[in-house]
Amino acid sequence: MVILRFLAVMLLLTGPAGAQTRSPTGALLYDVLPYQPTELQVKGYAALEQRGDRGAIPALIELLRFDLPVPAELPVGVLETLSGQRFGPAWPRWVEWLQKQTDITPPPEFVAWKGRLLSLIDPAFLEWFTPGIASRIRAEEIVWGGVAKDGIPALVNPAHVPAAQAAYLTDDEPVFGVTLNGQSRAYPHRIMDWHEMANDVVGGVAVALAY
């Protein structure tokens, strides 16, 4: 569960900017953000259930991962009513179920709303959820990885040595291999296991290796 913090961020995000142009479902989702007054959140959940808009489902699933100031039964109850599923507070099961749904479309405010929610973990997450930018990834399928921005530092243009000089590796140790334009690089599993991401240039081509 995510523990809410960054009180200064909460105060910053409570402003009414954009509230006049939100869709009905989008406006209610802003009402149930965890930094809102508890009474407003309770009313928001009730209104979402009454509206019956399945587009609210992705946002309600996001909220299950947070330590909410309202009983978990509120978002869970609305989720179960809108979806017809009975997964309780089991966030992973809801995520797996949502990935298989093709008929659920979040309201237009969802990307910005998700940025607001994740900014309670790290304000830097706001810059990754900019509305109006074309993407091949469904915003509802983007999952927080458990750390703040750059919490797991990537390898950026790491130094390399010839294979014969890599005495710290055993002969049967796994590596991730890349060959481009006649140049080859190997990224040892033991190093990638710590960094999870490498940004490098191989054969004159910028590459990103994600593990």
Secondary structure, 3 states (H helix, E strand, C coil): CECCCCHHHHHHHCCCCCHHHCCHHHHHHHHCCCCCCHHHHHHHHHHHHHHCCHHHHHHHHHHCCECCCCCCHHHHHHHHHHHCCCCCCCHHHHHHHHHCCCCCCCCCCHHHHHHHHHCCCCHHHHHHCCCCCCCCCCHHHCCCCCCCCCCCCCEECCCCCCHHHCCCCCCCCCEEEEEECCEEEEEEHHHHHHHCEEEEEECCEEEEEEC
